[in-house]
Amino acid sequence: MLYISPSFNTVLGVFSMSITRAIIGADGRFAGVISATLDPAELEVLMNSLRAYPR
């Protein structure tokens, strides 16, 4: 399962959001975690490039 946080302001005043995923081993036990903090301003450039425009 992928967990996505609501947007928030960091202690540095940067508007961000986090995504986190637990890693489960072959035996079904917790094996680790992957987490990333995204800057929506930088992500906006990527998302706009995916937008379909009429031709």
PDB file of N, CA, C, O and CB in Angstrom:
ATOM      1  N   MET A   1       0.841  -1.173   0.000  1.00  0.00           N
ATOM      2  CA  MET A   1       0.000   0.000   0.000  1.00  0.00           C
ATOM      3  C   MET A   1       0.891   1.243   0.000  1.00  0.00           C
ATOM      4  O   MET A   1       1.923   1.277   0.670  1.00  0.00           O
ATOM      5  CB  MET A   1      -0.959  -0.006   1.218  1.00  0.00           C
ATOM      6  N   LEU A   2       0.491   2.241  -0.742  1.00  0.00           N
ATOM      7  CA  LEU A   2       1.215   3.512  -0.821  1.00  0.00           C
ATOM      8  C   LEU A   2       0.463   4.540   0.011  1.00  0.00           C
ATOM      9  O   LEU A   2      -0.741   4.730  -0.161  1.00  0.00           O
ATOM     10  CB  LEU A   2       1.369   3.995  -2.307  1.00  0.00           C
ATOM     11  N   TYR A   3       1.180   5.198   0.912  1.00  0.00           N
ATOM     12  CA  TYR A   3       0.588   6.225   1.770  1.00  0.00           C
ATOM     13  C   TYR A   3       1.020   7.594   1.261  1.00  0.00           C
ATOM     14  O   TYR A   3       2.209   7.835   1.053  1.00  0.00           O
ATOM     15  CB  TYR A   3       1.007   6.029   3.264  1.00  0.00           C
ATOM     16  N   ILE A   4       0.062   8.485   1.061  1.00  0.00           N
ATOM     17  CA  ILE A   4       0.334   9.844   0.593  1.00  0.00           C
ATOM     18  C   ILE A   4      -0.182  10.811   1.649  1.00  0.00           C
ATOM     19  O   ILE A   4      -1.359  10.788   2.009  1.00  0.00           O
ATOM     20  CB  ILE A   4      -0.333  10.120  -0.806  1.00  0.00           C
ATOM     21  N   SER A   5       0.715  11.661   2.140  1.00  0.00           N
ATOM     22  CA  SER A   5       0.331  12.605   3.189  1.00  0.00           C
ATOM     23  C   SER A   5      -0.401  13.794   2.591  1.00  0.00           C
ATOM     24  O   SER A   5      -0.256  14.091   1.406  1.00  0.00           O
ATOM     25  CB  SER A   5       1.565  13.079   3.972  1.00  0.00           C
ATOM     26  N   PRO A   6      -1.181  14.467   3.412  1.00  0.00           N
ATOM     27  CA  PRO A   6      -1.712  15.759   2.975  1.00  0.00           C
ATOM     28  C   PRO A   6      -0.544  16.734   2.817  1.00  0.00           C
ATOM     29  O   PRO A   6       0.515  16.530   3.410  1.00  0.00           O
ATOM     30  CB  PRO A   6      -2.773  16.312   3.994  1.00  0.00           C
ATOM     31  N   SER A   7      -0.724  17.766   2.041  1.00  0.00           N
ATOM     32  CA  SER A   7       0.347  18.748   1.887  1.00  0.00           C
ATOM     33  C   SER A   7       0.573  19.477   3.205  1.00  0.00           C
ATOM     34  O   SER A   7      -0.348  19.641   4.005  1.00  0.00           O
ATOM     35  CB  SER A   7       0.013  19.754   0.763  1.00  0.00           C
ATOM     36  N   PHE A   8       1.813  19.910   3.419  1.00  0.00           N
ATOM     37  CA  PHE A   8       2.179  20.580   4.659  1.00  0.00           C
ATOM     38  C   PHE A   8       3.346  21.522   4.410  1.00  0.00           C
ATOM     39  O   PHE A   8       4.039  21.409   3.398  1.00  0.00           O
ATOM     40  CB  PHE A   8       2.534  19.556   5.753  1.00  0.00           C
ATOM     41  N   ASN A   9       3.559  22.446   5.331  1.00  0.00           N
ATOM     42  CA  ASN A   9       4.718  23.330   5.283  1.00  0.00           C
ATOM     43  C   ASN A   9       5.799  22.753   6.179  1.00  0.00           C
ATOM     44  O   ASN A   9       5.533  22.438   7.339  1.00  0.00           O
ATOM     45  CB  ASN A   9       4.346  24.781   5.717  1.00  0.00           C
ATOM     46  N   THR A  10       7.013  22.607   5.666  1.00  0.00           N
ATOM     47  CA  THR A  10       8.120  22.097   6.453  1.00  0.00           C
ATOM     48  C   THR A  10       8.624  23.182   7.398  1.00  0.00           C
ATOM     49  O   THR A  10       8.182  24.329   7.333  1.00  0.00           O
ATOM     50  CB  THR A  10       9.254  21.599   5.540  1.00  0.00           C
ATOM     51  N   VAL A  11       9.552  22.811   8.275  1.00  0.00           N
ATOM     52  CA  VAL A  11      10.125  23.795   9.203  1.00  0.00           C
ATOM     53  C   VAL A  11      10.912  24.859   8.449  1.00  0.00           C
ATOM     54  O   VAL A  11      11.167  25.936   8.987  1.00  0.00           O
ATOM     55  CB  VAL A  11      11.032  23.101  10.233  1.00  0.00           C
ATOM     56  N   LEU A  12      11.299  24.568   7.210  1.00  0.00           N
ATOM     57  CA  LEU A  12      12.015  25.543   6.383  1.00  0.00           C
ATOM     58  C   LEU A  12      11.057  26.412   5.575  1.00  0.00           C
ATOM     59  O   LEU A  12      11.488  27.275   4.811  1.00  0.00           O
ATOM     60  CB  LEU A  12      12.980  24.828   5.445  1.00  0.00           C
ATOM     61  N   GLY A  13       9.750  26.179   5.747  1.00  0.00           N
ATOM     62  CA  GLY A  13       8.760  26.984   5.048  1.00  0.00           C
ATOM     63  C   GLY A  13       8.482  26.530   3.627  1.00  0.00           C
ATOM     64  O   GLY A  13       7.912  27.283   2.837  1.00  0.00           O
ATOM     65  N   VAL A  14       8.878  25.303   3.289  1.00  0.00           N
ATOM     66  CA  VAL A  14       8.655  24.763   1.945  1.00  0.00           C
ATOM     67  C   VAL A  14       7.364  23.951   1.945  1.00  0.00           C
ATOM     68  O   VAL A  14       7.150  23.109   2.817  1.00  0.00           O
ATOM     69  CB  VAL A  14       9.862  23.886   1.482  1.00  0.00           C
ATOM     70  N   PHE A  15       6.513  24.209   0.969  1.00  0.00           N
ATOM     71  CA  PHE A  15       5.257  23.482   0.807  1.00  0.00           C
ATOM     72  C   PHE A  15       5.591  22.113   0.223  1.00  0.00           C
ATOM     73  O   PHE A  15       6.168  22.046  -0.863  1.00  0.00           O
ATOM     74  CB  PHE A  15       4.244  24.268  -0.114  1.00  0.00           C
ATOM     75  N   SER A  16       5.245  21.003   0.912  1.00  0.00           N
ATOM     76  CA  SER A  16       5.645  19.659   0.505  1.00  0.00           C
ATOM     77  C   SER A  16       4.550  18.640   0.761  1.00  0.00           C
ATOM     78  O   SER A  16       3.517  18.952   1.355  1.00  0.00           O
ATOM     79  CB  SER A  16       6.907  19.246   1.230  1.00  0.00           C
ATOM     80  N   MET A  17       4.788  17.419   0.305  1.00  0.00           N
ATOM     81  CA  MET A  17       3.961  16.262   0.637  1.00  0.00           C
ATOM     82  C   MET A  17       4.858  15.034   0.621  1.00  0.00           C
ATOM     83  O   MET A  17       5.877  15.021  -0.069  1.00  0.00           O
ATOM     84  CB  MET A  17       2.759  16.103  -0.362  1.00  0.00           C
ATOM     85  N   SER A  18       4.493  14.010   1.369  1.00  0.00           N
ATOM     86  CA  SER A  18       5.315  12.808   1.470  1.00  0.00           C
ATOM     87  C   SER A  18       4.568  11.599   0.945  1.00  0.00           C
ATOM     88  O   SER A  18       3.348  11.494   1.074  1.00  0.00           O
ATOM     89  CB  SER A  18       5.747  12.571   2.914  1.00  0.00           C
ATOM     90  N   ILE A  19       5.331  10.682   0.346  1.00  0.00           N
ATOM     91  CA  ILE A  19       4.787   9.385  -0.035  1.00  0.00           C
ATOM     92  C   ILE A  19       5.644   8.323   0.645  1.00  0.00           C
ATOM     93  O   ILE A  19       6.868   8.445   0.707  1.00  0.00           O
ATOM     94  CB  ILE A  19       4.766   9.197  -1.605  1.00  0.00           C
ATOM     95  N   THR A  20       4.992   7.279   1.155  1.00  0.00           N
ATOM     96  CA  THR A  20       5.684   6.250   1.919  1.00  0.00           C
ATOM     97  C   THR A  20       5.097   4.890   1.584  1.00  0.00           C
ATOM     98  O   THR A  20       3.894   4.746   1.366  1.00  0.00           O
ATOM     99  CB  THR A  20       5.589   6.527   3.434  1.00  0.00           C
ATOM    100  N   ARG A  21       5.983   3.886   1.548  1.00  0.00           N
ATOM    101  CA  ARG A  21       5.534   2.524   1.285  1.00  0.00           C
ATOM    102  C   ARG A  21       6.317   1.565   2.165  1.00  0.00           C
ATOM    103  O   ARG A  21       7.544   1.638   2.238  1.00  0.00           O
ATOM    104  CB  ARG A  21       5.700   2.158  -0.213  1.00  0.00           C
ATOM    105  N   ALA A  22       5.609   0.673   2.826  1.00  0.00           N
ATOM    106  CA  ALA A  22       6.252  -0.367   3.625  1.00  0.00           C
ATOM    107  C   ALA A  22       6.701  -1.485   2.690  1.00  0.00           C
ATOM    108  O   ALA A  22       6.003  -1.822   1.734  1.00  0.00           O
ATOM    109  CB  ALA A  22       5.287  -0.914   4.731  1.00  0.00           C
ATOM    110  N   ILE A  23       7.860  -2.052   2.970  1.00  0.00           N
ATOM    111  CA  ILE A  23       8.368  -3.199   2.219  1.00  0.00           C
ATOM    112  C   ILE A  23       8.113  -4.447   3.056  1.00  0.00           C
ATOM    113  O   ILE A  23       8.523  -4.525   4.214  1.00  0.00           O
ATOM    114  CB  ILE A  23       9.901  -3.040   1.880  1.00  0.00           C
ATOM    115  N   ILE A  24       7.434  -5.417   2.460  1.00  0.00           N
ATOM    116  CA  ILE A  24       7.109  -6.663   3.140  1.00  0.00           C
ATOM    117  C   ILE A  24       7.940  -7.780   2.519  1.00  0.00           C
ATOM    118  O   ILE A  24       7.963  -7.942   1.299  1.00  0.00           O
ATOM    119  CB  ILE A  24       5.581  -6.979   3.047  1.00  0.00           C
ATOM    120  N   GLY A  25       8.623  -8.550   3.366  1.00  0.00           N
ATOM    121  CA  GLY A  25       9.476  -9.638   2.888  1.00  0.00           C
ATOM    122  C   GLY A  25       8.666 -10.825   2.402  1.00  0.00           C
ATOM    123  O   GLY A  25       7.444 -10.858   2.544  1.00  0.00           O
ATOM    124  N   ALA A  26       9.358 -11.799   1.828  1.00  0.00           N
ATOM    125  CA  ALA A  26       8.711 -12.997   1.298  1.00  0.00           C
ATOM    126  C   ALA A  26       7.971 -13.775   2.381  1.00  0.00           C
ATOM    127  O   ALA A  26       7.009 -14.489   2.099  1.00  0.00           O
ATOM    128  CB  ALA A  26       9.741 -13.893   0.634  1.00  0.00           C
ATOM    129  N   ASP A  27       8.432 -13.629   3.628  1.00  0.00           N
ATOM    130  CA  ASP A  27       7.790 -14.321   4.741  1.00  0.00           C
ATOM    131  C   ASP A  27       6.609 -13.534   5.320  1.00  0.00           C
ATOM    132  O   ASP A  27       5.998 -13.964   6.299  1.00  0.00           O
ATOM    133  CB  ASP A  27       8.807 -14.591   5.832  1.00  0.00           C
ATOM    134  N   GLY A  28       6.288 -12.387   4.720  1.00  0.00           N
ATOM    135  CA  GLY A  28       5.160 -11.588   5.162  1.00  0.00           C
ATOM    136  C   GLY A  28       5.470 -10.616   6.293  1.00  0.00           C
ATOM    137  O   GLY A  28       4.579  -9.916   6.773  1.00  0.00           O
ATOM    138  N   ARG A  29       6.724 -10.570   6.718  1.00  0.00           N
ATOM    139  CA  ARG A  29       7.123  -9.683   7.805  1.00  0.00           C
ATOM    140  C   ARG A  29       7.652  -8.368   7.260  1.00  0.00           C
ATOM    141  O   ARG A  29       8.123  -8.288   6.125  1.00  0.00           O
ATOM    142  CB  ARG A  29       8.180 -10.353   8.685  1.00  0.00           C
ATOM    143  N   PHE A  30       7.564  -7.340   8.093  1.00  0.00           N
ATOM    144  CA  PHE A  30       8.077  -6.018   7.741  1.00  0.00           C
ATOM    145  C   PHE A  30       9.568  -6.113   7.436  1.00  0.00           C
ATOM    146  O   PHE A  30      10.331  -6.673   8.223  1.00  0.00           O
ATOM    147  CB  PHE A  30       7.817  -5.002   8.882  1.00  0.00           C
ATOM    148  N   ALA A  31       9.991  -5.555   6.276  1.00  0.00           N
ATOM    149  CA  ALA A  31      11.393  -5.626   5.868  1.00  0.00           C
ATOM    150  C   ALA A  31      12.009  -4.244   5.680  1.00  0.00           C
ATOM    151  O   ALA A  31      13.218  -4.140   5.472  1.00  0.00           O
ATOM    152  CB  ALA A  31      11.520  -6.420   4.584  1.00  0.00           C
ATOM    153  N   GLY A  32      11.215  -3.191   5.747  1.00  0.00           N
ATOM    154  CA  GLY A  32      11.765  -1.850   5.583  1.00  0.00           C
ATOM    155  C   GLY A  32      10.710  -0.872   5.113  1.00  0.00           C
ATOM    156  O   GLY A  32       9.528  -1.198   5.009  1.00  0.00           O
ATOM    157  N   VAL A  33      11.172   0.345   4.830  1.00  0.00           N
ATOM    158  CA  VAL A  33      10.262   1.392   4.400  1.00  0.00           C
ATOM    159  C   VAL A  33      10.972   2.281   3.381  1.00  0.00           C
ATOM    160  O   VAL A  33      12.178   2.511   3.472  1.00  0.00           O
ATOM    161  CB  VAL A  33       9.759   2.226   5.611  1.00  0.00           C
ATOM    162  N   ILE A  34      10.215   2.766   2.427  1.00  0.00           N
ATOM    163  CA  ILE A  34      10.712   3.740   1.452  1.00  0.00           C
ATOM    164  C   ILE A  34       9.859   4.984   1.618  1.00  0.00           C
ATOM    165  O   ILE A  34       8.631   4.904   1.647  1.00  0.00           O
ATOM    166  CB  ILE A  34      10.654   3.185  -0.036  1.00  0.00           C
ATOM    167  N   SER A  35      10.507   6.126   1.725  1.00  0.00           N
ATOM    168  CA  SER A  35       9.787   7.374   1.911  1.00  0.00           C
ATOM    169  C   SER A  35      10.433   8.466   1.076  1.00  0.00           C
ATOM    170  O   SER A  35      11.657   8.522   0.954  1.00  0.00           O
ATOM    171  CB  SER A  35       9.754   7.774   3.396  1.00  0.00           C
ATOM    172  N   ALA A  36       9.615   9.326   0.505  1.00  0.00           N
ATOM    173  CA  ALA A  36      10.115  10.458  -0.278  1.00  0.00           C
ATOM    174  C   ALA A  36       9.258  11.669   0.015  1.00  0.00           C
ATOM    175  O   ALA A  36       8.047  11.556   0.205  1.00  0.00           O
ATOM    176  CB  ALA A  36      10.118  10.141  -1.800  1.00  0.00           C
ATOM    177  N   THR A  37       9.885  12.818   0.050  1.00  0.00           N
ATOM    178  CA  THR A  37       9.168  14.077   0.201  1.00  0.00           C
ATOM    179  C   THR A  37       9.199  14.802  -1.130  1.00  0.00           C
ATOM    180  O   THR A  37      10.264  15.015  -1.709  1.00  0.00           O
ATOM    181  CB  THR A  37       9.784  14.953   1.331  1.00  0.00           C
ATOM    182  N   LEU A  38       8.027  15.180  -1.610  1.00  0.00           N
ATOM    183  CA  LEU A  38       7.902  15.818  -2.918  1.00  0.00           C
ATOM    184  C   LEU A  38       7.660  17.310  -2.769  1.00  0.00           C
ATOM    185  O   LEU A  38       6.951  17.754  -1.866  1.00  0.00           O
ATOM    186  CB  LEU A  38       6.769  15.179  -3.723  1.00  0.00           C
ATOM    187  N   ASP A  39       8.252  18.064  -3.658  1.00  0.00           N
ATOM    188  CA  ASP A  39       8.018  19.503  -3.740  1.00  0.00           C
ATOM    189  C   ASP A  39       6.999  19.723  -4.851  1.00  0.00           C
ATOM    190  O   ASP A  39       7.341  19.568  -6.023  1.00  0.00           O
ATOM    191  CB  ASP A  39       9.356  20.304  -4.011  1.00  0.00           C
ATOM    192  N   PRO A  40       5.756  20.081  -4.523  1.00  0.00           N
ATOM    193  CA  PRO A  40       4.725  20.239  -5.546  1.00  0.00           C
ATOM    194  C   PRO A  40       5.096  21.208  -6.671  1.00  0.00           C
ATOM    195  O   PRO A  40       4.650  21.029  -7.804  1.00  0.00           O
ATOM    196  CB  PRO A  40       3.465  20.701  -4.903  1.00  0.00           C
ATOM    197  N   ALA A  41       5.897  22.223  -6.381  1.00  0.00           N
ATOM    198  CA  ALA A  41       6.293  23.171  -7.431  1.00  0.00           C
ATOM    199  C   ALA A  41       7.120  22.470  -8.507  1.00  0.00           C
ATOM    200  O   ALA A  41       6.948  22.745  -9.695  1.00  0.00           O
ATOM    201  CB  ALA A  41       7.094  24.346  -6.826  1.00  0.00           C
ATOM    202  N   GLU A  42       8.010  21.573  -8.106  1.00  0.00           N
ATOM    203  CA  GLU A  42       8.813  20.835  -9.082  1.00  0.00           C
ATOM    204  C   GLU A  42       7.991  19.741  -9.747  1.00  0.00           C
ATOM    205  O   GLU A  42       8.168  19.472 -10.935  1.00  0.00           O
ATOM    206  CB  GLU A  42      10.049  20.229  -8.413  1.00  0.00           C
ATOM    207  N   LEU A  43       7.097  19.110  -8.999  1.00  0.00           N
ATOM    208  CA  LEU A  43       6.244  18.064  -9.549  1.00  0.00           C
ATOM    209  C   LEU A  43       5.265  18.627 -10.578  1.00  0.00           C
ATOM    210  O   LEU A  43       4.854  17.920 -11.497  1.00  0.00           O
ATOM    211  CB  LEU A  43       5.482  17.364  -8.428  1.00  0.00           C
ATOM    212  N   GLU A  44       4.894  19.885 -10.426  1.00  0.00           N
ATOM    213  CA  GLU A  44       3.952  20.529 -11.348  1.00  0.00           C
ATOM    214  C   GLU A  44       4.477  20.510 -12.782  1.00  0.00           C
ATOM    215  O   GLU A  44       3.698  20.312 -13.714  1.00  0.00           O
ATOM    216  CB  GLU A  44       3.682  21.972 -10.911  1.00  0.00           C
ATOM    217  N   VAL A  45       5.772  20.711 -12.976  1.00  0.00           N
ATOM    218  CA  VAL A  45       6.359  20.701 -14.319  1.00  0.00           C
ATOM    219  C   VAL A  45       6.143  19.334 -14.967  1.00  0.00           C
ATOM    220  O   VAL A  45       5.748  19.252 -16.130  1.00  0.00           O
ATOM    221  CB  VAL A  45       7.876  21.043 -14.262  1.00  0.00           C
ATOM    222  N   LEU A  46       6.400  18.261 -14.216  1.00  0.00           N
ATOM    223  CA  LEU A  46       6.200  16.916 -14.749  1.00  0.00           C
ATOM    224  C   LEU A  46       4.726  16.659 -15.048  1.00  0.00           C
ATOM    225  O   LEU A  46       4.388  16.151 -16.117  1.00  0.00           O
ATOM    226  CB  LEU A  46       6.728  15.868 -13.765  1.00  0.00           C
ATOM    227  N   MET A  47       3.861  17.003 -14.121  1.00  0.00           N
ATOM    228  CA  MET A  47       2.435  16.748 -14.311  1.00  0.00           C
ATOM    229  C   MET A  47       1.882  17.538 -15.495  1.00  0.00           C
ATOM    230  O   MET A  47       1.044  17.021 -16.234  1.00  0.00           O
ATOM    231  CB  MET A  47       1.660  17.097 -13.041  1.00  0.00           C
ATOM    232  N   ASN A  48       2.327  18.765 -15.689  1.00  0.00           N
ATOM    233  CA  ASN A  48       1.872  19.562 -16.837  1.00  0.00           C
ATOM    234  C   ASN A  48       2.332  18.948 -18.152  1.00  0.00           C
ATOM    235  O   ASN A  48       1.644  19.073 -19.165  1.00  0.00           O
ATOM    236  CB  ASN A  48       2.387  21.003 -16.727  1.00  0.00           C
ATOM    237  N   SER A  49       3.484  18.289 -18.150  1.00  0.00           N
ATOM    238  CA  SER A  49       3.965  17.664 -19.388  1.00  0.00           C
ATOM    239  C   SER A  49       3.113  16.455 -19.776  1.00  0.00           C
ATOM    240  O   SER A  49       3.131  16.033 -20.933  1.00  0.00           O
ATOM    241  CB  SER A  49       5.429  17.241 -19.233  1.00  0.00           C
ATOM    242  N   LEU A  50       2.376  15.899 -18.829  1.00  0.00           N
ATOM    243  CA  LEU A  50       1.538  14.747 -19.101  1.00  0.00           C
ATOM    244  C   LEU A  50       0.135  15.131 -19.539  1.00  0.00           C
ATOM    245  O   LEU A  50      -0.634  14.286 -19.996  1.00  0.00           O
ATOM    246  CB  LEU A  50       1.466  13.878 -17.889  1.00  0.00           C
ATOM    247  N   ARG A  51      -0.187  16.381 -19.401  1.00  0.00           N
ATOM    248  CA  ARG A  51      -1.528  16.867 -19.746  1.00  0.00           C
ATOM    249  C   ARG A  51      -1.735  16.774 -21.252  1.00  0.00           C
ATOM    250  O   ARG A  51      -0.869  17.167 -22.033  1.00  0.00           O
ATOM    251  CB  ARG A  51      -1.732  18.328 -19.260  1.00  0.00           C
ATOM    252  N   ALA A  52      -2.885  16.254 -21.647  1.00  0.00           N
ATOM    253  CA  ALA A  52      -3.201  16.141 -23.076  1.00  0.00           C
ATOM    254  C   ALA A  52      -3.779  17.466 -23.584  1.00  0.00           C
ATOM    255  O   ALA A  52      -4.714  18.011 -22.999  1.00  0.00           O
ATOM    256  CB  ALA A  52      -4.205  14.973 -23.330  1.00  0.00           C
ATOM    257  N   TYR A  53      -3.225  17.957 -24.647  1.00  0.00           N
ATOM    258  CA  TYR A  53      -3.710  19.194 -25.265  1.00  0.00           C
ATOM    259  C   TYR A  53      -4.350  18.853 -26.602  1.00  0.00           C
ATOM    260  O   TYR A  53      -3.870  17.971 -27.314  1.00  0.00           O
ATOM    261  CB  TYR A  53      -2.553  20.229 -25.452  1.00  0.00           C
ATOM    262  N   PRO A  54      -5.423  19.542 -26.944  1.00  0.00           N
ATOM    263  CA  PRO A  54      -6.038  19.291 -28.261  1.00  0.00           C
ATOM    264  C   PRO A  54      -5.055  19.651 -29.378  1.00  0.00           C
ATOM    265  O   PRO A  54      -4.289  20.607 -29.257  1.00  0.00           O
ATOM    266  CB  PRO A  54      -7.358  20.110 -28.419  1.00  0.00           C
ATOM    267  N   ARG A  55      -5.083  18.895 -30.441  1.00  0.00           N
ATOM    268  CA  ARG A  55      -4.174  19.145 -31.565  1.00  0.00           C
ATOM    269  C   ARG A  55      -4.898  19.783 -32.701  1.00  0.00           C
ATOM    270  O   ARG A  55      -4.295  20.068 -33.736  1.00  0.00           O
ATOM    271  CB  ARG A  55      -3.518  17.865 -32.034  1.00  0.00           C
TER     272      ARG A  55
END
